[in-house]
Amino acid sequence: METLGAAATPYMTLLALSVVLLVFHVLMQGVLSTRELGSQWNAGPRDEGLEPKGKMAGRAARASGNFQETYPAFVGLLLGVAFAGDDTFRLGLIGGWIWLAARIVYIPLYMGGVYYIRSLVWTVSLIGLLIMTIALFR
């Protein structure tokens, strides 16, 4: 199987950065939950069904869940655009960067409890996915 080579580099960079963002979400949620419930809870099997009740741990969990709802679509679209080929304007790559930037901006807005602007940024991330989808059909 022939690899995509140098042409795939910006797509793989974007993919790698999205994984970094995923790990950040997991760590943020874990740190805030552990701060509330203790390291014994974190290291244990969590059989007792305890969930963090604090505002920040809850927001981190919801922000992470929200990220994970669109992340599979992003990965699939990015790989599809990279393998199928992007047009000369690299529309798929642009859509991917829009999605990633919006998802990064979304975190402090969600954690800070910012209304409306947070929803607008979430919508921008969906627009990034839409642009990537359009790029697949060009």
C-alpha positions as CSV (number, residue, x, y, z in Angstrom):
1,M,0.0,0.0,0.0
2,E,1.4,3.3,-1.0
3,T,1.4,6.0,1.7
4,L,0.2,9.6,1.2
5,G,3.6,11.0,2.0
6,A,4.3,14.7,2.3
7,A,0.9,15.7,1.1
8,A,-0.7,14.1,4.2
9,T,1.6,15.9,6.7
10,P,-0.8,18.8,7.4
11,Y,-3.7,16.4,7.9
12,M,-1.7,14.2,10.2
13,T,-0.6,17.2,12.2
14,L,-4.2,18.3,12.6
15,L,-5.1,14.7,13.6
16,A,-2.3,14.6,16.2
17,L,-3.3,17.9,17.7
18,S,-6.9,16.7,18.0
19,V,-5.6,13.7,20.0
20,V,-3.8,16.2,22.3
21,L,-7.1,18.0,22.8
22,L,-8.8,14.7,23.5
23,V,-6.2,13.9,26.1
24,F,-6.5,17.4,27.6
25,H,-10.3,16.8,28.1
26,V,-9.7,13.4,29.8
27,L,-7.0,14.9,32.1
28,M,-9.0,18.0,33.0
29,Q,-12.0,15.8,33.9
30,G,-9.8,13.4,35.8
31,V,-8.0,16.0,37.8
32,L,-11.1,17.9,38.8
33,S,-13.0,14.7,39.7
34,T,-10.0,13.4,41.7
35,R,-9.7,16.8,43.5
36,E,-13.3,16.3,44.6
37,L,-13.5,12.6,45.3
38,G,-9.9,11.8,46.2
39,S,-7.1,9.7,44.8
40,Q,-8.4,6.6,46.5
41,W,-11.5,6.9,44.3
42,N,-9.5,7.6,41.2
43,A,-7.2,4.6,41.7
44,G,-10.0,2.2,42.7
45,P,-12.5,0.3,40.5
46,R,-15.3,2.9,41.2
47,D,-17.7,0.1,42.0
48,E,-19.7,2.4,44.4
49,G,-21.0,4.5,41.5
50,L,-19.8,7.8,43.0
51,E,-19.9,10.7,40.6
52,P,-18.4,14.2,41.3
53,K,-21.1,16.7,42.3
54,G,-19.0,19.9,42.1
55,K,-19.7,22.5,39.5
56,M,-16.2,22.5,37.8
57,A,-15.9,18.7,37.7
58,G,-19.4,18.5,36.2
59,R,-18.6,21.1,33.6
60,A,-15.4,19.3,32.7
61,A,-17.3,16.0,32.3
62,R,-20.0,17.6,30.1
63,A,-17.5,19.5,28.0
64,S,-15.6,16.3,27.4
65,G,-18.8,14.4,26.5
66,N,-19.7,17.2,24.1
67,F,-16.3,17.0,22.5
68,Q,-16.6,13.2,22.1
69,E,-19.9,13.6,20.3
70,T,-18.3,15.2,17.3
71,Y,-14.8,13.8,17.5
72,P,-15.5,10.6,15.6
73,A,-17.1,12.6,12.8
74,F,-14.0,14.9,12.7
75,V,-11.6,12.0,12.5
76,G,-13.6,10.2,9.8
77,L,-13.9,13.4,7.7
78,L,-10.3,14.3,8.1
79,L,-9.1,10.9,7.0
80,G,-11.6,10.9,4.2
81,V,-10.4,14.2,2.9
82,A,-6.7,13.2,3.3
83,F,-7.2,9.9,1.4
84,A,-9.7,11.1,-1.2
85,G,-7.7,14.2,-1.9
86,D,-8.5,17.8,-1.0
87,D,-9.2,20.4,-3.6
88,T,-6.6,23.0,-4.5
89,F,-8.0,25.4,-1.9
90,R,-7.6,22.6,0.8
91,L,-11.2,23.2,1.9
92,G,-11.2,20.1,4.0
93,L,-8.1,21.1,5.8
94,I,-9.5,24.6,6.5
95,G,-12.7,23.0,7.9
96,G,-10.6,20.8,10.1
97,W,-8.7,23.8,11.5
98,I,-11.9,25.7,12.1
99,W,-13.3,22.7,14.0
100,L,-10.1,22.3,16.1
101,A,-9.9,26.1,16.9
102,A,-13.5,26.2,17.9
103,R,-13.2,23.2,20.1
104,I,-10.2,24.8,21.9
105,V,-12.1,28.1,22.4
106,Y,-15.1,26.1,23.6
107,I,-13.3,24.8,26.7
108,P,-12.7,28.0,28.7
109,L,-16.2,29.3,27.6
110,Y,-17.8,26.1,29.0
111,M,-15.7,26.0,32.1
112,G,-16.4,29.7,32.7
113,G,-20.2,29.2,32.4
114,V,-20.4,31.6,29.4
115,Y,-23.8,31.4,27.8
116,Y,-24.7,32.1,24.1
117,I,-21.1,32.7,23.0
118,R,-20.3,29.2,23.9
119,S,-23.2,28.0,21.8
120,L,-22.0,30.2,18.9
121,V,-18.5,28.7,19.1
122,W,-20.0,25.2,19.2
123,T,-22.0,26.1,16.0
124,V,-18.7,27.3,14.4
125,S,-17.2,23.9,15.1
126,L,-20.1,22.2,13.3
127,I,-19.6,24.6,10.4
128,G,-16.0,23.3,10.3
129,L,-17.4,19.7,10.0
130,L,-19.8,20.8,7.3
131,I,-16.9,22.4,5.3
132,M,-15.0,19.1,5.6
133,T,-18.1,17.2,4.3
134,I,-18.5,19.6,1.4
135,A,-14.8,19.0,0.6
136,L,-15.4,15.3,0.2
137,F,-18.0,15.9,-2.5
138,R,-15.9,18.3,-4.6
